[in-house]
Amino acid sequence: MKLRRTFHFSPALFGFLPLLNVLFLVLVFWVAGSKFVLQPGVQVSLPATSFALGPQRDAEIVTVTAGITPAIYHRDRKVSFVELAGRFAQNQAPNRTVIVKADKDAPSGIVHDIMNEAQKRGFTVIWAGGFQQ
């Protein structure tokens, strides 16, 4: 006994069904995703603290790198400690801030010397901690 199919698939249907599937998925993600975008976010109010700093405008950024010979960078140029002290002396802005960024393994003596020199010159000093390269 030979069985025959009563329904025959069209070859064009095999190209159309995946396209229809993709369009359906795009429609589902677009509808579901637009709901999340329109919802308001969660309001967060931080507690008041005397340690919080506002945004620092025109801050001098000093970077100290670790290694066999540690280096000091100011305004994207490698400088010595004496040159850095001279640059601090040249800055006569009313609100002066220095942000000191140091590698995790940077010598703490150099970092402290830079911070002390900046404080001597009247800068507000912010230590950005030890970061890893």
C-alpha positions in Angstrom: 0.0 0.0 0.0 1.4 3.3 -1.0 0.4 6.4 1.0 0.3 9.8 -0.6 0.2 13.2 1.0 -2.9 15.3 0.4 -1.2 18.6 1.2 1.9 19.7 -0.8 4.3 22.4 0.5 5.2 25.1 -1.8 9.0 25.7 -2.1 8.5 29.4 -1.8 6.9 28.9 1.7 10.3 27.6 3.0 11.8 31.0 2.3 8.9 33.0 3.6 8.4 31.3 7.0 11.8 32.3 8.5 11.3 35.9 7.4 7.9 35.9 9.0 9.4 34.4 12.2 12.1 37.1 12.4 9.6 39.9 11.8 7.4 38.5 14.6 10.3 38.4 17.0 11.3 42.0 16.1 7.8 43.1 16.7 7.6 41.4 20.1 10.9 42.9 21.3 10.0 46.4 20.0 6.6 46.3 21.9 8.2 44.9 25.1 11.2 47.2 25.0 9.3 50.4 24.5 7.4 49.8 27.7 10.6 49.8 29.7 11.9 53.0 28.1 8.8 55.0 28.9 8.7 54.1 32.6 10.3 56.6 34.9 13.5 55.6 36.8 13.9 55.2 40.5 14.6 58.4 42.3 17.6 58.2 44.6 18.4 60.8 47.2 21.7 60.5 49.0 22.1 61.3 52.6 23.7 64.6 53.5 27.4 64.3 54.3 30.3 66.7 54.9 32.6 64.5 52.9 30.9 64.8 49.6 32.5 67.0 47.0 30.7 68.7 44.1 32.0 68.6 40.6 35.5 70.1 40.3 36.0 72.6 37.5 39.4 73.1 35.9 41.2 70.7 38.3 44.8 69.9 37.9 45.2 66.2 37.4 48.5 64.6 38.5 49.1 60.9 37.8 51.8 58.8 39.5 52.7 55.5 37.8 54.3 52.5 39.4 57.2 50.5 38.1 61.0 50.4 38.5 61.2 54.1 37.9 57.9 55.7 38.9 56.8 58.6 36.8 54.7 61.8 37.4 52.4 63.0 34.7 50.8 66.5 34.7 48.7 67.7 31.7 49.6 64.5 29.8 53.3 65.2 30.0 56.0 63.5 32.0 57.4 65.9 34.6 59.8 65.8 37.5 58.8 66.8 41.0 60.6 70.1 40.7 58.8 70.9 37.5 55.5 70.0 39.0 56.1 72.3 42.0 56.9 75.1 39.5 53.7 74.5 37.6 51.8 74.6 40.9 53.4 78.0 41.7 52.3 79.4 38.3 48.6 78.6 38.8 47.0 81.6 40.5 43.4 80.7 40.0 41.1 81.5 42.9 39.6 78.0 43.3 42.5 75.6 42.8 42.1 71.8 43.0 44.6 69.0 42.4 43.4 65.5 41.8 46.1 63.0 42.5 45.7 59.6 40.8 48.2 56.9 41.6 48.7 53.3 40.6 48.1 50.7 43.2 51.8 50.0 43.6 53.0 53.6 43.2 55.4 54.7 46.0 53.4 56.4 48.7 56.3 58.7 49.5 56.0 60.4 46.1 52.2 60.6 46.3 52.5 62.2 49.8 55.2 64.7 48.6 53.0 65.8 45.7 50.0 66.2 48.0 52.0 68.2 50.6 53.5 70.5 47.9 50.0 71.2 46.5 48.6 72.0 50.0 51.6 74.3 50.7 50.7 76.2 47.5 47.0 76.6 48.5 45.4 73.8 46.5 42.5 71.7 47.6 43.8 68.1 47.3 41.7 65.1 46.2 43.3 61.7 46.3 41.7 59.4 43.7 43.2 56.3 45.3 45.3 53.5 43.9 44.0 52.2 40.6 45.2 49.3 38.6 46.5 49.6 35.0 
